[in-house]
Amino acid sequence: MSLLLKVKPLVISPELACRIGLNEAIVLQQICYWLEDTTAGVDHDGRRWVYNTIEDWNEQFPWWSSDTVKRALTSLKKSGLIYVEQLKKTQHDRTNYYAINHANPLLTDEGKLPSSKSANCTVRRGQAAPIEEGKLTSSMGANCPRLTENTTEITTEITTGASCQVAAQPDRDVELTDHAKKVLAHLNQTTGAKFQVCKSSLENIRARLAEGYELGELVLVVDYKNAHWQNTEQAQYLRPATLFIPKNFPGYLQSATKWDKSGRPPCVNGKWQRDVMQMPSANYEIPDGFRGA
């Protein structure tokens, strides 16, 4: 028996919210809506998939910040409740598609948690990040922005009598910051720069990690652009604000991957040494200190 409801408005199962967290339950139910009640999905590899950008998801949850939505999706993926795949892997299209893993025990009676008469179902503290200033009016009585016509109205219904234990969830925000600091440290070590650990240095790195890029991919881009720009006028752009912004990073990563597979040839006066570009493929190894991150 699945705990996902397929009716409108969207009603959250108290037991599901207790198992996986309230935010995750709301997002998962909305994914179910798109897959079951609309024609927006696509069939691939025996599963039904739906695509929405983070901005699109955020419009459906106007009371949350985009970081909260990202954390909920990441948590669902780590728990094995959803599949996240880039079905169209090209340089200019790294779109994430989402599918539900209905076989996950957390969605069935097999995943029942032991109940406690003295334990009340509570929302995890610190889960929701604040809404950016100006996104919603401050008045509690103000009208919420209207949802698009192909989006179901969301109503959460949590019964006060439900007793359950909240499933433990990893602190994704801390993890992203820790990985971002490692990338920044590698950038400083590789280029000789001295970027400080601060919001301006980490925000683009964190954003790319939150999108699903691997720590090793960011490290690879640092190595590639350092080899490309070192000892040239472009060396001044070996900085987080250039390397990791959305419009630059996908292209840099594609070029870095080809460079790595070509054996990491040197670059002299801004030009790759073509005779070396034909070297056998070399697998990229993450530097010491990054393995297992």
BADRENTOR-725251 format. One record per residue (C-alpha): x, y, z; residue in one letter. Coordinates in steps of 0.02 Angstrom, whole numbers, padded with zeros to 5 digits, always signed. Example, Ala and Ser with C-alpha at 12.3 -4.5 7.8 and 13.67 -1.06 7.14 Angstrom:
BEGIN
+00615-00225+00390A
+00684-00053+00357S
***
This chain:
BEGIN
+00000+00000+00000M
+00077+00166-00053S
+00072+00316+00063L
+00063+00436-00084L
-00107+00515-00111L
-00171+00544-00287K
-00310+00668-00253V
-00329+00858-00258K
-00294+00963-00159P
-00127+00894-00107L
-00144+00816+00066V
+00010+00755+00156I
+00006+00589+00245S
+00057+00618+00427P
+00149+00453+00432E
+00246+00495+00274L
+00293+00666+00344A
+00357+00584+00503C
+00458+00456+00406R
+00547+00571+00286I
+00517+00748+00350G
+00378+00872+00315L
+00467+00968+00178N
+00517+00809+00088E
+00339+00741+00099A
+00267+00900+00023I
+00391+00899-00122V
+00371+00712-00152L
+00182+00727-00158Q
+00196+00869-00283Q
+00311+00763-00393I
+00179+00627-00382C
+00048+00753-00440Y
+00150+00798-00595W
+00179+00615-00637L
+00005+00548-00602E
-00117+00690-00634D
-00040+00784-00781T
+00029+00746-00952T
+00193+00834-00914A
+00292+00675-00885G
+00396+00574-01008V
+00428+00387-01014D
+00608+00328-01008H
+00690+00164-00958D
+00528+00094-00888G
+00491+00244-00777R
+00389+00402-00786R
+00494+00560-00770W
+00451+00744-00747V
+00557+00898-00771Y
+00544+01062-00677N
+00682+01188-00647T
+00720+01241-00469I
+00634+01405-00512E
+00480+01309-00571D
+00477+01206-00411W
+00502+01363-00308N
+00348+01445-00387E
+00245+01299-00323Q
+00312+01322-00145F
+00313+01512-00128P
+00334+01504+00061W
+00508+01424+00042W
+00673+01488-00022S
+00754+01400-00171S
+00887+01329-00053D
+00751+01241+00047T
+00678+01165-00111V
+00851+01107-00166K
+00884+01028+00004R
+00719+00936+00001A
+00754+00865-00173L
+00931+00816-00123T
+00867+00732+00034S
+00738+00633-00066L
+00873+00576-00185K
+00991+00522-00045K
+00850+00426+00039S
+00819+00332-00123G
+00642+00399-00136L
+00669+00482-00305I
+00781+00455-00454Y
+00866+00608-00527V
+00940+00589-00700E
+00999+00702-00841Q
+00909+00618-00985L
+00981+00738-01114K
+01166+00748-01073K
+01237+00884-01184T
+01347+01034-01155Q
+01198+01151-01151H
+01068+01038-01072D
+01102+00966-00900R
+00918+00965-00856T
+00870+00858-00707N
+00721+00740-00728Y
+00635+00663-00577Y
+00550+00495-00551A
+00480+00414-00393I
+00547+00251-00324N
+00381+00175-00272H
+00472+00017-00213A
+00559+00112-00073N
+00503+00038+00094P
+00472+00214+00162L
+00323+00226+00044L
+00246+00060+00094T
+00190-00031+00249D
+00359-00119+00251E
+00438+00044+00304G
+00330+00071+00457K
+00421+00154+00601L
+00393+00100+00781P
+00269+00216+00864S
+00287+00297+01033S
+00136+00353+01134K
+00236+00494+01211S
+00317+00554+01050A
+00225+00681+00946N
+00263+00707+00762C
+00359+00870+00747T
+00438+00967+00608V
+00628+00964+00609R
+00700+01128+00667R
+00803+01230+00549G
+00741+01137+00397Q
+00665+01283+00303A
+00777+01424+00246A
+00705+01600+00253P
+00618+01672+00100I
+00723+01800+00009E
+00678+01979+00052E
+00540+02046-00058G
+00481+01876-00120K
+00322+01880-00014L
+00237+02017+00082T
+00268+02015+00269S
+00085+02009+00318S
+00022+01839+00370M
-00146+01883+00296G
-00077+01932+00126A
-00130+01829-00023N
-00004+01703-00086C
+00049+01719-00268P
-00069+01623-00381R
-00008+01454-00439L
+00002+01418-00624T
-00154+01335-00694E
-00068+01167-00719N
-00010+01162-00539T
-00118+01085-00404T
-00165+01188-00253E
-00065+01133-00103I
-00145+01105+00066T
-00051+01019+00206T
-00152+00923+00334E
-00056+00855+00483I
-00160+00775+00620T
-00109+00819+00796T
-00145+00646+00860G
-00014+00558+00754A
+00130+00484+00852S
+00288+00440+00762C
+00474+00463+00751Q
+00552+00583+00628V
+00677+00499+00512A
+00852+00568+00531A
+00910+00671+00381Q
+01086+00727+00336P
+01125+00912+00353D
+01146+00951+00169R
+01187+01133+00200D
+01338+01089+00308V
+01394+00959+00180E
+01386+01084+00036L
+01485+01213+00134T
+01617+01085+00183D
+01640+01029+00001H
+01643+01210-00059A
+01783+01248+00064K
+01883+01101-00005K
+01863+01166-00183V
+01915+01341-00128L
+02067+01271-00036A
+02118+01176-00193H
+02099+01335-00297L
+02211+01431-00177N
+02340+01292-00172Q
+02342+01267-00360T
+02348+01450-00413T
+02436+01528-00264G
+02284+01638-00231A
+02222+01684-00057K
+02034+01686-00072F
+01953+01698+00099Q
+01819+01579+00160V
+01670+01695+00144C
+01500+01705+00059K
+01564+01788-00100S
+01698+01654-00123S
+01587+01505-00085L
+01415+01548-00155E
+01447+01497-00337N
+01541+01341-00283I
+01399+01290-00168R
+01271+01326-00304A
+01355+01209-00428R
+01371+01072-00297L
+01187+01094-00253A
+01144+01069-00437E
+01221+00896-00430G
+01396+00926-00495Y
+01527+00821-00407E
+01666+00893-00299L
+01794+00810-00413G
+01719+00897-00565E
+01744+01067-00486L
+01922+01021-00441V
+01952+00964-00620L
+01893+01133-00688V
+02016+01221-00571V
+02160+01114-00636D
+02109+01137-00818Y
+02088+01326-00814K
+02247+01345-00713N
+02343+01248-00846A
+02257+01353-00980H
+02277+01525-00904W
+02432+01519-00796Q
+02567+01644-00845N
+02444+01736-00960T
+02338+01891-00940E
+02188+01775-00911Q
+02265+01716-00747A
+02173+01858-00660Q
+02011+01763-00694Y
+02063+01611-00594L
+01935+01653-00463R
+01769+01578-00402P
+01667+01718-00479A
+01728+01669-00653T
+01758+01482-00642L
+01595+01430-00562F
+01460+01547-00624I
+01315+01458-00714P
+01353+01524-00888K
+01536+01471-00883N
+01548+01311-00783F
+01462+01183-00898P
+01573+01232-01045G
+01729+01233-00937Y
+01687+01060-00870L
+01661+00987-01044Q
+01829+01055-01102S
+01913+01000-00941A
+01848+00823-00963T
+01919+00813-01140K
+02083+00886-01078W
+02093+00757-00940D
+02055+00612-01059K
+02192+00676-01175S
+02321+00657-01038G
+02318+00836-00972R
+02432+00913-01103P
+02523+01075-01060P
+02473+01245-01126C
+02609+01363-01188V
+02567+01546-01218N
+02382+01505-01212G
+02395+01365-01342K
+02380+01180-01309W
+02523+01072-01370Q
+02435+00973-01505R
+02566+00837-01517D
+02531+00795-01336V
+02343+00804-01359M
+02350+00633-01440Q
+02414+00550-01282M
+02317+00398-01218P
+02170+00431-01103S
+02214+00464-00922A
+02087+00442-00785N
+02068+00593-00673Y
+02114+00561-00492E
+02049+00674-00356I
+02195+00748-00258P
+02234+00685-00083D
+02113+00751+00044G
+01965+00745-00076F
+01936+00559-00088R
+01777+00499-00009G
+01706+00675-00001A
***
